[in-house]
Amino acid sequence: MGIPAISSGCPSTNTRPNQSAGADAKVKSLEQQLQKLNAERQKAVRNKDEEQKKKIEKQIQEIEKQIQQLKQQEEERTKKTGNDQSNEKKASQNSPNTGEYIDAYA
């Protein structure tokens, strides 16, 4: 007889948005592909297969380009969310009613 898991109802501790986690997973996947392609390229070099080597190098360049784009998009997203959070903080600090209301249940 197993005991079912109980959800705490607390929000996730993951501070990144879901898109970010997906981008990280995609980058990791592309980096793994890159490692495999580098191994294949080395094998082509050992076998002196110039055609295969060039083909693999093109694939490597494409994957590196995709990784760079994903990382750049992630940087832009974090800058944007960082600016949004700092603007919210400034707005609450500049509010004329700040500190006026007290939570009686605290």
One Martini backbone bead per residue (centre of mass of N, CA, C, O) as a GRO file, in nm:
protein
  106
    1MET     BB    1   0.091   0.040   0.028
    2GLY     BB    2   0.065   0.359  -0.086
    3ILE     BB    3   0.161   0.695  -0.067
    4PRO     BB    4   0.052   0.974  -0.169
    5ALA     BB    5   0.128   1.259  -0.296
    6ILE     BB    6   0.162   1.591  -0.168
    7SER     BB    7   0.066   1.896  -0.238
    8SER     BB    8   0.167   2.212  -0.118
    9GLY     BB    9   0.094   2.475  -0.307
   10CYS     BB   10   0.358   2.573  -0.386
   11PRO     BB   11   0.564   2.735  -0.551
   12SER     BB   12   0.804   2.728  -0.748
   13THR     BB   13   1.165   2.771  -0.731
   14ASN     BB   14   1.164   2.852  -1.015
   15THR     BB   15   1.276   3.164  -1.160
   16ARG     BB   16   1.233   3.066  -1.436
   17PRO     BB   17   1.099   3.050  -1.716
   18ASN     BB   18   0.992   2.807  -1.927
   19GLN     BB   19   1.148   2.906  -2.174
   20SER     BB   20   1.427   2.889  -2.047
   21ALA     BB   21   1.434   2.587  -1.993
   22GLY     BB   22   1.399   2.511  -2.291
   23ALA     BB   23   1.656   2.650  -2.391
   24ASP     BB   24   1.857   2.493  -2.218
   25ALA     BB   25   1.787   2.215  -2.334
   26LYS     BB   26   1.857   2.284  -2.626
   27VAL     BB   27   2.151   2.357  -2.581
   28LYS     BB   28   2.238   2.083  -2.468
   29SER     BB   29   2.159   1.920  -2.715
   30LEU     BB   30   2.345   2.070  -2.915
   31GLU     BB   31   2.609   2.010  -2.763
   32GLN     BB   32   2.593   1.705  -2.803
   33GLN     BB   33   2.595   1.709  -3.108
   34LEU     BB   34   2.868   1.849  -3.129
   35GLN     BB   35   3.036   1.622  -3.005
   36LYS     BB   36   2.966   1.408  -3.216
   37LEU     BB   37   3.068   1.567  -3.463
   38ASN     BB   38   3.361   1.592  -3.370
   39ALA     BB   39   3.414   1.289  -3.372
   40GLU     BB   40   3.346   1.247  -3.672
   41ARG     BB   41   3.558   1.440  -3.782
   42GLN     BB   42   3.804   1.291  -3.671
   43LYS     BB   43   3.745   1.034  -3.829
   44ALA     BB   44   3.764   1.166  -4.110
   45VAL     BB   45   4.056   1.252  -4.079
   46ARG     BB   46   4.177   0.968  -4.036
   47ASN     BB   47   4.037   0.872  -4.322
   48LYS     BB   48   4.064   1.101  -4.536
   49ASP     BB   49   3.761   1.249  -4.552
   50GLU     BB   50   3.688   1.544  -4.688
   51GLU     BB   51   3.386   1.542  -4.749
   52GLN     BB   52   3.288   1.465  -4.466
   53LYS     BB   53   3.428   1.691  -4.313
   54LYS     BB   54   3.276   1.928  -4.451
   55LYS     BB   55   2.992   1.840  -4.376
   56ILE     BB   56   3.036   1.850  -4.067
   57GLU     BB   57   3.128   2.146  -4.047
   58LYS     BB   58   2.858   2.264  -4.134
   59GLN     BB   59   2.694   2.148  -3.900
   60ILE     BB   60   2.855   2.282  -3.676
   61GLN     BB   61   2.798   2.575  -3.759
   62GLU     BB   62   2.491   2.561  -3.726
   63ILE     BB   63   2.486   2.485  -3.427
   64GLU     BB   64   2.649   2.725  -3.321
   65LYS     BB   65   2.444   2.934  -3.420
   66GLN     BB   66   2.204   2.835  -3.252
   67ILE     BB   67   2.333   2.867  -2.976
   68GLN     BB   68   2.388   3.169  -2.997
   69GLN     BB   69   2.093   3.256  -3.035
   70LEU     BB   70   1.979   3.139  -2.772
   71LYS     BB   71   2.164   3.298  -2.580
   72GLN     BB   72   2.079   3.579  -2.678
   73GLN     BB   73   1.779   3.552  -2.611
   74GLU     BB   74   1.823   3.504  -2.309
   75GLU     BB   75   1.960   3.771  -2.246
   76GLU     BB   76   1.724   3.951  -2.336
   77ARG     BB   77   1.515   3.830  -2.141
   78THR     BB   78   1.667   3.896  -1.875
   79LYS     BB   79   1.682   4.199  -1.918
   80LYS     BB   80   1.381   4.248  -1.934
   81THR     BB   81   1.299   4.124  -1.657
   82GLY     BB   82   1.489   4.300  -1.492
   83ASN     BB   83   1.357   4.571  -1.570
   84ASP     BB   84   1.073   4.510  -1.471
   85GLN     BB   85   1.146   4.466  -1.171
   86SER     BB   86   1.280   4.745  -1.122
   87ASN     BB   87   1.027   4.911  -1.196
   88GLU     BB   88   0.845   4.800  -0.974
   89LYS     BB   89   1.017   4.891  -0.738
   90LYS     BB   90   1.012   5.193  -0.802
   91ALA     BB   91   0.706   5.229  -0.793
   92SER     BB   92   0.674   5.141  -0.493
   93GLN     BB   93   0.870   5.362  -0.378
   94ASN     BB   94   0.700   5.613  -0.522
   95SER     BB   95   0.461   5.571  -0.364
   96PRO     BB   96   0.245   5.760  -0.163
   97ASN     BB   97   0.122   5.484  -0.001
   98THR     BB   98   0.362   5.390   0.133
   99GLY     BB   99   0.287   5.251   0.451
  100GLU     BB  100  -0.025   5.304   0.502
  101TYR     BB  101  -0.068   4.999   0.502
  102ILE     BB  102  -0.183   4.743   0.730
  103ASP     BB  103  -0.145   4.418   0.830
  104ALA     BB  104  -0.351   4.267   1.068
  105TYR     BB  105  -0.247   3.945   1.013
  106ALA     BB  106   0.078   3.944   1.067
   0.00000   0.00000   0.00000
